[in-house]
Amino acid sequence: MSLCAAFIAHAQSKPVRYEQQAWAGWFPQIRFSKHFGLWADAEIHTADHYFNGFSQATVRLAATYYNNRSNKFTAGYGFTDLFPGENHPDVALQEHFGWEQYQWYHIRQKTKLMQWVRAEQKFRNSAIDSHTASSDYTLTHKLRYNIFYQVALNKKGLVPHALALAMGNELYLYYSPNAHNHLFDQNRIFLGFSYAVNGHDNLVFGITNILQENSAGTAYTNTNVLRVSLFQNFGL
């Protein structure tokens, strides 16, 4: 929390732009055997002012190695389509990326703590003008740390048809040749609820606040996001 407070205090010394969005995501995972499985997810974001069009869509596909019940390693490919926006109103931009993630859990009857460390190698093109996209791609390296905590709101614990309090924080650091000597990309704070639909489907909904610094290090964007995600875990 002290780290988040330091970011917020630092942001107050630079211009801040405020936005509102809505995100919807689907995160299915399939386990084929004791050690191997498949990760897939898809997420779409609206533009500013919640439902005023769409800003981007992302899909990921990866292979997962389950070391044991409490931790796993995932690596794969992702693609983001950045729909026409303020700086490129007549053309969409693209981002291809590889990603690797180590994820671990601490599970109790009434609580569940999930953490991950994720590395991403992002290749993204840019807009030459309002209606032309560049054929060249810039490489950016990102490092993410996510912590997510659930607390049951009933006596039976984290069981099917039960509601739980959900909260989390994710910090993004990055390096790019175009970055001006700063590593902080963004910080995301989530507060909401999770609902166990059944033994393998979990619906998570709430509000995410994102504080993001621009690539020049001169300004911030503060975005409040209405977010809903469906997580599904299937074992074959």
Backbone as JSON, one array per atom type, in Angstrom:
{
  "sequence": "MSLCAAFIAHAQSKPVRYEQQAWAGWFPQIRFSKHFGLWADAEIHTADHYFNGFSQATVRLAATYYNNRSNKFTAGYGFTDLFPGENHPDVALQEHFGWEQYQWYHIRQKTKLMQWVRAEQKFRNSAIDSHTASSDYTLTHKLRYNIFYQVALNKKGLVPHALALAMGNELYLYYSPNAHNHLFDQNRIFLGFSYAVNGHDNLVFGITNILQENSAGTAYTNTNVLRVSLFQNFGL",
  "N": [[0.82, -1.21, 0.0], [2.01, 1.22, 0.71], [3.72, 1.58, -1.43], [1.89, 2.04, -3.51], [0.79, 4.43, -2.58], [3.0, 6.06, -2.82], [3.28, 6.19, -5.62], [0.89, 7.52, -6.29], [1.25, 9.96, -4.99], [3.47, 10.88, -6.4], [2.3, 11.13, -8.9], [0.7, 13.35, -8.61], [2.26, 15.51, -9.16], [2.33, 15.78, -11.85], [0.48, 16.32, -14.93], [-2.82, 14.9, -15.02], [-5.02, 12.8, -16.68], [-8.42, 11.9, -16.75], [-10.43, 8.99, -17.12], [-13.14, 6.73, -18.04], [-14.04, 3.35, -18.29], [-15.32, 0.16, -19.5], [-14.81, -3.29, -19.03], [-14.87, -6.6, -20.33], [-14.26, -10.03, -19.8], [-13.12, -13.37, -20.65], [-11.92, -16.34, -19.36], [-10.94, -19.26, -19.91], [-9.56, -22.4, -18.83], [-7.98, -25.46, -19.49], [-7.21, -28.6, -18.28], [-5.27, -31.24, -19.22], [-3.85, -33.42, -18.23], [-1.94, -34.69, -15.42], [0.17, -32.88, -15.38], [0.0, -31.15, -17.59], [-1.64, -28.58, -19.54], [-3.97, -26.28, -21.09], [-4.11, -22.81, -21.65], [-6.32, -20.14, -22.23], [-7.6, -16.94, -23.14], [-9.77, -14.1, -23.49], [-10.45, -10.67, -23.95], [-12.29, -7.64, -23.94], [-12.31, -4.1, -24.31], [-14.05, -1.11, -23.61], [-14.26, 2.23, -25.02], [-13.49, 5.56, -23.79], [-15.76, 7.03, -21.37], [-17.31, 4.86, -20.64], [-19.43, 3.17, -22.36], [-19.0, 4.12, -24.93], [-18.39, 3.13, -27.68], [-15.61, 0.91, -28.67], [-12.28, 0.25, -27.5], [-10.13, -1.6, -27.53], [-9.22, -5.07, -28.15], [-8.16, -8.18, -26.82], [-6.53, -11.31, -27.17], [-5.29, -14.4, -25.86], [-3.24, -17.3, -26.01], [-1.92, -20.25, -24.66], [0.39, -22.71, -23.35], [0.31, -24.72, -20.4], [2.19, -25.78, -17.62], [1.69, -27.77, -14.92], [3.14, -27.72, -11.95], [2.56, -28.59, -9.36], [-0.29, -28.83, -7.14], [-0.36, -26.26, -6.23], [1.15, -24.45, -7.74], [2.08, -23.22, -11.02], [3.38, -23.04, -14.39], [3.2, -20.98, -17.23], [3.27, -20.34, -20.74], [3.1, -18.53, -23.8], [1.39, -17.05, -26.64], [0.13, -13.83, -27.57], [-2.31, -11.46, -28.81], [-3.23, -8.16, -29.59], [-5.7, -6.0, -30.73], [-5.83, -2.72, -31.43], [-8.28, -0.59, -31.61], [-9.41, 2.03, -33.91], [-8.67, 5.24, -32.62], [-8.23, 8.19, -30.57], [-5.66, 9.22, -31.3], [-5.26, 7.95, -33.68], [-7.52, 8.01, -35.65], [-8.58, 6.79, -37.96], [-7.5, 4.33, -38.42], [-6.62, 1.05, -37.32], [-4.37, -0.26, -34.86], [-1.81, -2.73, -34.21], [-0.72, -5.3, -31.92], [1.58, -7.74, -31.19], [2.57, -10.34, -29.04], [4.76, -12.27, -26.98], [4.53, -14.24, -23.99], [5.3, -15.16, -20.6], [4.65, -16.84, -17.6], [4.67, -17.31, -14.07], [2.79, -18.78, -11.59], [1.28, -18.92, -8.39], [-0.45, -20.33, -5.51], [-2.18, -19.91, -2.36], [-4.34, -21.64, -0.55], [-7.11, -21.73, 1.54], [-9.88, -22.76, 3.64], [-11.68, -20.58, 3.77], [-10.37, -18.54, 2.5], [-8.45, -17.4, -0.33], [-5.42, -16.94, -1.85], [-3.83, -15.64, -4.59], [-0.98, -15.31, -6.64], [1.05, -13.9, -9.23], [3.9, -13.72, -11.43], [4.68, -12.14, -14.38], [6.2, -12.02, -17.57], [6.46, -10.1, -20.54], [6.86, -9.76, -24.04], [6.5, -7.35, -26.21], [5.46, -6.5, -29.44], [4.72, -3.78, -31.27], [3.03, -1.76, -33.65], [2.85, 1.64, -34.97], [1.04, 4.74, -35.57], [1.4, 6.39, -38.6], [0.08, 8.56, -39.69], [-3.24, 9.94, -39.37], [-4.68, 8.02, -40.78], [-3.0, 5.97, -41.56], [-1.07, 3.15, -40.84], [2.07, 2.17, -39.48], [4.47, -0.12, -40.89], [6.48, -1.05, -39.4], [7.57, -2.44, -36.29], [7.79, -1.82, -32.82], [9.71, -3.0, -30.11], [8.84, -3.75, -26.81], [9.56, -4.5, -23.45], [7.82, -5.96, -20.8], [7.17, -6.31, -17.31], [5.2, -7.89, -14.94], [3.57, -7.93, -11.79], [1.19, -9.56, -9.94], [-1.24, -9.68, -7.39], [-3.89, -11.34, -5.85], [-6.73, -11.6, -3.86], [-9.17, -13.48, -2.14], [-11.97, -13.57, 0.01], [-14.21, -15.48, 1.76], [-17.71, -14.85, 2.18], [-19.42, -16.21, 3.78], [-20.24, -18.86, 6.13], [-19.5, -21.39, 5.27], [-17.39, -21.17, 3.54], [-15.27, -20.96, 0.59], [-17.17, -22.1, -1.53], [-19.33, -23.72, -4.01], [-21.93, -21.62, -5.35], [-21.55, -19.48, -3.68], [-20.75, -16.24, -2.38], [-17.91, -14.07, -2.46], [-15.61, -11.69, -1.11], [-13.46, -9.83, -3.17], [-10.22, -8.72, -3.93], [-7.43, -6.93, -5.26], [-4.12, -6.22, -6.6], [-2.07, -5.02, -9.2], [1.08, -4.53, -10.53], [2.86, -2.9, -13.11], [5.9, -2.9, -14.79], [8.25, -1.62, -17.16], [10.45, -1.76, -20.05], [11.74, 0.06, -22.74], [13.34, 1.11, -25.77], [12.35, 3.58, -26.45], [11.52, 4.67, -24.11], [11.84, 7.16, -21.61], [14.01, 6.94, -19.57], [12.55, 5.79, -17.38], [10.81, 3.33, -15.44], [8.31, 2.67, -14.5], [5.15, 1.67, -15.54], [2.3, 1.18, -15.12], [-0.24, 0.94, -12.51], [-2.64, -1.22, -11.12], [-5.53, -1.35, -9.24], [-7.87, -3.44, -7.76], [-11.23, -3.89, -6.65], [-13.91, -5.78, -5.56], [-16.25, -8.42, -6.1], [-16.48, -12.03, -6.02], [-18.2, -14.76, -7.44], [-18.97, -18.07, -7.02], [-20.1, -19.95, -9.42], [-20.36, -22.67, -9.89], [-18.55, -25.74, -9.35], [-16.4, -25.28, -11.07], [-16.65, -22.86, -12.41], [-16.21, -19.41, -12.09], [-17.3, -16.23, -11.36], [-16.17, -12.98, -11.55], [-16.47, -9.66, -10.5], [-16.37, -6.07, -10.44], [-14.66, -3.01, -9.6], [-11.91, -1.55, -11.2], [-9.14, 0.49, -10.68], [-6.89, 2.33, -12.58], [-3.71, 3.63, -12.78], [-1.7, 5.12, -15.03], [1.37, 5.83, -16.61], [2.51, 7.94, -19.27], [4.54, 7.22, -22.22], [6.52, 9.11, -22.45], [6.9, 9.97, -19.91], [5.72, 12.22, -18.84], [3.09, 12.69, -18.12], [-0.02, 11.41, -16.71], [-2.6, 8.9, -16.93], [-5.64, 8.34, -15.4], [-7.8, 5.83, -14.86], [-11.04, 4.62, -14.31], [-12.54, 1.51, -14.15], [-15.28, -0.48, -14.95], [-15.6, -3.8, -14.38], [-15.96, -7.15, -15.49], [-15.46, -10.62, -15.29], [-15.27, -13.96, -16.43], [-14.13, -16.92, -15.14], [-13.05, -20.12, -15.96], [-12.4, -23.49, -15.2], [-11.44, -26.49, -16.43], [-11.13, -29.99, -16.15], [-9.73, -32.73, -17.78]],
  "CA": [[0.0, 0.0, 0.0], [2.89, 2.38, 0.74], [4.21, 1.75, -2.78], [0.8, 2.67, -4.27], [0.68, 5.8, -2.11], [4.12, 6.8, -3.4], [2.94, 6.44, -7.02], [-0.16, 8.53, -6.34], [1.85, 11.24, -4.61], [4.31, 11.3, -7.51], [1.42, 11.51, -10.02], [0.11, 14.65, -8.36], [3.16, 16.55, -9.66], [2.23, 15.79, -13.3], [-0.92, 16.36, -15.4], [-3.55, 13.64, -14.97], [-6.25, 12.73, -17.47], [-9.33, 10.93, -16.14], [-11.27, 8.27, -18.06], [-13.99, 5.66, -17.51], [-14.2, 2.29, -19.27], [-15.9, -1.11, -19.06], [-14.1, -4.43, -19.6], [-15.46, -7.93, -20.18], [-13.24, -11.02, -20.11], [-13.41, -14.8, -20.53], [-10.64, -16.97, -19.06], [-11.05, -20.72, -19.77], [-8.34, -23.19, -18.74], [-8.27, -26.88, -19.62], [-6.11, -29.44, -17.82], [-5.35, -32.51, -19.93], [-3.23, -34.48, -17.46], [-1.43, -34.24, -14.13], [1.13, -31.78, -15.48], [-0.12, -30.31, -18.78], [-2.93, -28.01, -19.82], [-4.09, -25.19, -22.07], [-4.62, -21.52, -21.17], [-6.84, -19.24, -23.26], [-8.44, -15.87, -22.6], [-10.16, -13.03, -24.41], [-10.96, -9.52, -23.21], [-12.59, -6.47, -24.77], [-12.4, -2.86, -23.54], [-14.75, 0.0, -24.25], [-13.54, 3.49, -25.05], [-13.79, 6.45, -22.67], [-17.18, 7.24, -21.07], [-17.89, 3.53, -20.48], [-19.93, 2.4, -23.49], [-18.88, 4.94, -26.13], [-17.56, 2.38, -28.61], [-14.6, 0.01, -28.12], [-10.91, 0.74, -27.66], [-9.21, -2.67, -27.89], [-9.55, -6.46, -27.84], [-6.95, -8.98, -26.64], [-6.68, -12.76, -27.02], [-4.05, -15.1, -25.51], [-3.27, -18.76, -26.06], [-0.66, -20.69, -24.08], [0.49, -24.02, -22.73], [0.56, -24.64, -18.97], [2.78, -26.92, -16.92], [1.3, -27.78, -13.51], [4.18, -28.33, -11.13], [1.76, -29.31, -8.36], [-1.6, -28.22, -6.97], [-0.24, -24.89, -5.75], [1.85, -23.53, -8.64], [2.13, -23.65, -12.42], [4.09, -22.18, -15.33], [2.46, -20.82, -18.49], [3.96, -19.56, -21.76], [2.35, -18.57, -25.04], [1.32, -15.94, -27.59], [-1.04, -12.97, -27.44], [-2.53, -10.45, -29.86], [-4.14, -7.07, -29.24], [-6.14, -5.1, -31.8], [-6.13, -1.4, -30.89], [-9.23, -0.01, -32.56], [-9.19, 3.46, -34.17], [-8.86, 6.06, -31.42], [-7.98, 9.64, -30.62], [-4.43, 9.52, -32.03], [-5.28, 7.26, -34.99], [-8.98, 7.88, -35.8], [-9.03, 6.08, -39.15], [-6.75, 3.09, -38.62], [-6.37, 0.25, -36.13], [-2.98, -0.67, -34.65], [-1.7, -4.13, -33.77], [0.35, -5.65, -30.98], [1.84, -9.16, -31.03], [3.45, -10.49, -27.88], [4.99, -13.51, -26.27], [4.43, -14.03, -22.55], [5.65, -16.26, -19.72], [4.07, -16.53, -16.28], [4.72, -18.25, -12.97], [1.61, -18.49, -10.77], [1.2, -19.78, -7.21], [-1.65, -20.15, -4.71], [-2.31, -20.33, -0.97], [-5.77, -21.86, -0.46], [-7.68, -22.18, 2.8], [-11.32, -22.98, 3.51], [-12.4, -19.33, 3.6], [-9.56, -17.55, 1.79], [-7.63, -17.87, -1.44], [-4.45, -15.94, -2.26], [-3.18, -15.98, -5.84], [0.03, -14.36, -7.09], [1.81, -14.29, -10.41], [4.9, -12.86, -12.06], [4.54, -12.35, -15.82], [7.05, -11.25, -18.48], [5.86, -9.97, -21.87], [7.68, -9.15, -25.09], [5.43, -6.78, -27.03], [5.82, -5.88, -30.72], [3.58, -2.93, -31.59], [3.26, -0.73, -34.66], [2.36, 2.97, -34.61], [0.33, 5.45, -36.64], [2.17, 7.4, -39.33], [-0.83, 9.7, -39.65], [-4.56, 9.56, -38.86], [-5.28, 6.91, -41.51], [-1.95, 5.07, -42.04], [-0.31, 2.47, -39.8], [3.43, 1.82, -39.86], [4.75, -1.55, -41.04], [7.55, -1.35, -38.44], [7.09, -2.74, -34.94], [8.71, -1.49, -31.73], [9.73, -4.0, -29.05], [8.8, -3.3, -25.42], [9.55, -5.57, -22.46], [7.03, -5.64, -19.61], [7.2, -7.23, -16.18], [3.99, -7.66, -14.16], [3.37, -8.69, -10.56], [-0.22, -9.49, -9.59], [-1.68, -10.37, -6.18], [-5.35, -11.35, -5.85], [-7.13, -12.21, -2.59], [-10.6, -13.7, -1.99], [-12.4, -13.91, 1.36], [-15.6, -15.95, 1.74], [-18.68, -14.05, 2.94], [-20.35, -17.13, 4.42], [-19.58, -19.74, 7.08], [-19.02, -22.61, 4.63], [-16.15, -20.9, 2.83], [-15.28, -20.77, -0.86], [-17.89, -23.25, -2.06], [-20.26, -23.34, -5.07], [-23.09, -20.77, -5.07], [-21.19, -18.59, -2.56], [-20.17, -14.95, -2.74], [-16.7, -13.74, -1.73], [-14.98, -10.41, -1.35], [-12.28, -9.99, -4.02], [-9.41, -7.52, -4.02], [-6.14, -7.24, -5.87], [-3.27, -5.15, -7.09], [-1.11, -5.47, -10.21], [2.08, -3.51, -10.88], [3.52, -3.09, -14.39], [7.16, -2.21, -15.08], [8.59, -1.89, -18.55], [11.63, -1.17, -20.67], [11.67, 0.26, -24.18], [14.31, 2.12, -26.24], [11.7, 4.88, -26.55], [11.2, 5.16, -22.77], [12.75, 8.21, -21.18], [14.65, 6.67, -18.27], [11.65, 5.44, -16.29], [10.4, 1.94, -15.51], [6.91, 2.5, -14.11], [4.15, 1.76, -16.6], [0.98, 1.4, -14.54], [-0.65, 0.17, -11.34], [-4.08, -1.5, -11.17], [-6.12, -1.77, -7.97], [-9.21, -4.0, -7.99], [-12.08, -4.18, -5.5], [-15.2, -6.27, -6.04], [-16.75, -9.68, -5.55], [-16.44, -13.22, -6.85], [-19.33, -15.67, -7.2], [-18.71, -19.42, -7.51], [-21.3, -20.44, -10.1], [-20.34, -24.11, -9.59], [-17.22, -26.17, -8.94], [-15.31, -24.89, -11.98], [-16.91, -21.54, -12.99], [-16.14, -18.34, -11.1], [-17.59, -14.91, -11.93], [-15.55, -11.91, -10.78], [-16.94, -8.36, -10.98], [-16.05, -4.98, -9.54], [-14.08, -1.78, -10.15], [-10.46, -1.45, -11.26], [-8.58, 1.83, -10.9], [-5.6, 2.22, -13.26], [-2.87, 4.81, -12.89], [-0.72, 4.77, -16.06], [2.24, 6.92, -17.06], [2.76, 7.89, -20.7], [5.89, 6.77, -22.55], [7.46, 10.22, -22.27], [7.07, 10.23, -18.5], [5.33, 13.6, -18.57], [1.68, 12.8, -17.72], [-0.66, 10.17, -16.28], [-4.02, 8.66, -17.16], [-6.3, 7.67, -14.29], [-8.99, 5.23, -15.46], [-11.91, 3.77, -13.51], [-13.05, 0.48, -15.06], [-16.27, -1.47, -14.53], [-14.98, -5.0, -14.92], [-16.58, -8.44, -15.22], [-14.67, -11.69, -15.9], [-15.69, -15.34, -16.15], [-13.02, -17.86, -15.09], [-13.52, -21.51, -16.04], [-11.35, -24.49, -15.07], [-11.94, -27.81, -16.81], [-10.17, -31.08, -16.07], [-10.08, -33.87, -18.66]],
  "C": [[0.86, 1.26, 0.0], [3.47, 2.67, -0.63], [3.17, 2.44, -3.64], [0.67, 4.14, -3.88], [1.79, 6.67, -2.7], [3.86, 7.14, -4.86], [1.91, 7.56, -7.14], [0.39, 9.9, -6.01], [2.72, 11.78, -5.73], [3.46, 11.78, -8.69], [0.84, 12.9, -9.84], [0.97, 15.79, -8.88], [3.11, 16.66, -11.18], [0.76, 15.85, -13.71], [-1.54, 14.97, -15.4], [-4.82, 13.75, -15.79], [-7.12, 11.63, -16.9], [-10.25, 10.32, -17.19], [-12.12, 7.25, -17.33], [-14.2, 4.64, -18.63], [-14.96, 1.12, -18.65], [-15.16, -2.23, -19.78], [-14.88, -5.71, -19.35], [-14.43, -8.96, -20.61], [-13.72, -12.44, -19.89], [-12.08, -15.53, -20.42], [-10.81, -18.48, -18.84], [-9.68, -21.38, -19.68], [-8.72, -24.67, -18.73], [-7.03, -27.67, -19.2], [-6.26, -30.82, -18.43], [-4.83, -33.68, -19.1], [-2.71, -33.9, -16.15], [-0.58, -32.99, -14.27], [0.86, -30.81, -16.63], [-1.55, -29.83, -19.01], [-2.84, -26.87, -20.83], [-4.71, -23.98, -21.41], [-5.15, -20.74, -22.37], [-7.59, -18.12, -22.55], [-8.7, -14.84, -23.67], [-10.79, -11.91, -23.6], [-11.2, -8.37, -24.16], [-12.81, -5.26, -23.86], [-13.21, -1.83, -24.31], [-13.83, 1.22, -24.3], [-13.93, 4.32, -23.83], [-15.31, 6.66, -22.55], [-17.95, 5.92, -21.15], [-18.3, 2.86, -21.78], [-19.94, 3.2, -24.79], [-17.94, 4.25, -27.12], [-16.54, 1.5, -27.9], [-13.21, 0.54, -28.4], [-9.94, -0.38, -28.05], [-9.78, -4.03, -27.52], [-8.26, -7.26, -27.79], [-7.32, -10.45, -26.52], [-5.3, -13.34, -26.69], [-4.28, -16.6, -25.61], [-1.91, -19.27, -25.59], [-0.76, -22.11, -23.58], [0.85, -23.85, -21.26], [1.18, -25.94, -18.47], [2.44, -26.81, -15.44], [2.38, -28.49, -12.7], [3.57, -29.16, -10.0], [0.44, -28.56, -8.21], [-1.51, -26.72, -6.68], [0.48, -23.95, -6.7], [1.94, -24.11, -10.04], [2.87, -22.6, -13.25], [3.36, -22.17, -16.66], [3.28, -19.97, -19.45], [3.19, -19.66, -23.07], [2.42, -17.27, -25.83], [0.05, -15.13, -27.33], [-1.11, -11.95, -28.57], [-3.54, -9.43, -29.37], [-4.43, -6.23, -30.47], [-6.56, -3.79, -31.14], [-7.0, -0.67, -31.91], [-8.93, 1.47, -32.8], [-9.55, 4.3, -32.95], [-8.46, 7.5, -31.65], [-6.75, 9.98, -31.45], [-4.33, 8.84, -33.39], [-6.75, 6.98, -35.34], [-9.44, 7.02, -36.97], [-8.32, 4.76, -39.39], [-6.58, 2.38, -37.28], [-4.88, -0.11, -36.07], [-2.95, -2.08, -34.07], [-0.54, -4.31, -32.81], [0.42, -7.17, -30.88], [2.79, -9.33, -29.85], [3.57, -11.94, -27.42], [4.9, -13.23, -24.78], [4.7, -15.32, -21.79], [5.22, -15.89, -18.3], [4.27, -17.67, -15.3], [3.65, -17.85, -11.96], [1.57, -19.45, -9.59], [0.05, -19.36, -6.31], [-1.4, -20.54, -3.25], [-3.81, -20.42, -0.7], [-6.15, -22.39, 0.92], [-9.19, -22.35, 2.61], [-12.06, -21.69, 3.17], [-11.61, -18.26, 2.85], [-8.77, -18.2, 0.67], [-6.73, -16.71, -1.88], [-3.76, -16.44, -3.52], [-2.16, -14.89, -6.17], [0.62, -14.86, -8.41], [2.85, -13.25, -10.74], [4.86, -13.17, -13.54], [5.51, -11.44, -16.58], [6.39, -11.25, -19.86], [6.85, -9.29, -22.81], [6.72, -8.65, -26.17], [6.0, -6.1, -28.28], [4.6, -5.11, -31.22], [3.94, -1.93, -32.68], [2.63, 0.59, -34.21], [1.67, 3.6, -35.81], [1.26, 6.47, -37.28], [1.38, 8.7, -39.41], [-2.2, 9.14, -39.25], [-5.16, 8.35, -39.57], [-4.24, 5.91, -42.05], [-1.18, 4.49, -40.87], [1.07, 2.09, -40.32], [3.56, 0.31, -40.0], [5.88, -1.99, -40.11], [6.96, -1.53, -37.05], [8.18, -2.43, -33.92], [8.59, -2.51, -30.62], [9.76, -3.32, -27.69], [8.75, -4.51, -24.51], [8.75, -5.12, -21.24], [7.17, -6.74, -18.57], [6.02, -6.88, -15.27], [4.0, -8.53, -12.9], [1.94, -8.47, -10.11], [-0.48, -10.27, -8.3], [-3.19, -10.22, -6.08], [-5.83, -12.16, -4.65], [-8.65, -12.29, -2.52], [-10.9, -14.14, -0.56], [-13.88, -14.28, 1.32], [-16.48, -15.08, 2.62], [-19.75, -14.94, 3.57], [-19.56, -18.08, 5.3], [-18.98, -20.98, 6.43], [-17.72, -22.4, 3.86], [-16.33, -20.72, 1.34], [-15.85, -22.02, -1.53], [-18.82, -22.79, -3.18], [-21.47, -22.57, -4.55], [-22.83, -19.83, -3.88], [-20.52, -17.34, -3.1], [-18.94, -14.7, -1.87], [-16.25, -12.33, -2.07], [-13.7, -10.65, -2.14], [-11.54, -8.66, -4.1], [-8.04, -7.88, -4.57], [-5.38, -6.01, -6.27], [-2.28, -5.74, -8.1], [-0.22, -4.3, -10.62], [2.75, -3.88, -12.19], [4.8, -2.25, -14.44], [7.54, -2.52, -16.51], [9.89, -1.23, -18.96], [11.41, -1.1, -22.17], [12.73, 1.27, -24.58], [13.7, 3.51, -26.33], [11.33, 5.46, -25.19], [12.27, 6.14, -22.32], [13.18, 7.98, -19.73], [13.65, 6.48, -17.14], [11.1, 4.04, -16.53], [8.93, 1.74, -15.22], [5.99, 2.67, -15.31], [2.78, 2.07, -16.01], [0.79, 0.58, -13.29], [-2.16, 0.02, -11.38], [-4.54, -2.01, -9.81], [-7.54, -2.24, -8.24], [-9.93, -4.21, -6.66], [-13.44, -4.61, -6.01], [-15.59, -7.56, -5.35], [-16.5, -10.81, -6.54], [-17.61, -14.11, -6.45], [-19.01, -17.01, -7.83], [-20.0, -19.98, -8.1], [-21.47, -21.93, -9.84], [-18.91, -24.47, -9.23], [-16.1, -25.72, -9.83], [-15.53, -23.53, -12.65], [-16.95, -20.48, -11.88], [-16.32, -17.0, -11.8], [-17.03, -13.84, -11.01], [-15.99, -10.57, -11.36], [-16.63, -7.29, -9.94], [-15.46, -3.8, -10.3], [-12.56, -1.86, -10.09], [-10.07, 0.01, -11.48], [-7.17, 1.68, -11.45], [-4.92, 3.58, -13.29], [-1.74, 4.47, -13.84], [0.06, 6.01, -16.49], [2.46, 6.81, -18.56], [4.23, 7.58, -20.97], [6.94, 7.86, -22.37], [7.73, 10.53, -20.81], [6.62, 11.61, -18.07], [3.91, 13.74, -18.04], [1.15, 11.42, -17.37], [-2.1, 10.12, -16.8], [-4.56, 7.86, -15.99], [-7.65, 7.17, -14.8], [-9.74, 4.38, -14.44], [-12.64, 2.81, -14.44], [-14.1, -0.36, -14.35], [-15.88, -2.78, -15.19], [-15.75, -6.26, -14.52], [-15.8, -9.52, -15.98], [-15.24, -13.04, -15.48], [-14.48, -16.25, -16.25], [-13.58, -19.28, -15.07], [-12.32, -22.45, -16.01], [-11.92, -25.86, -15.35], [-10.81, -28.83, -16.71], [-10.61, -32.25, -16.9], [-9.46, -35.15, -18.15]]
}
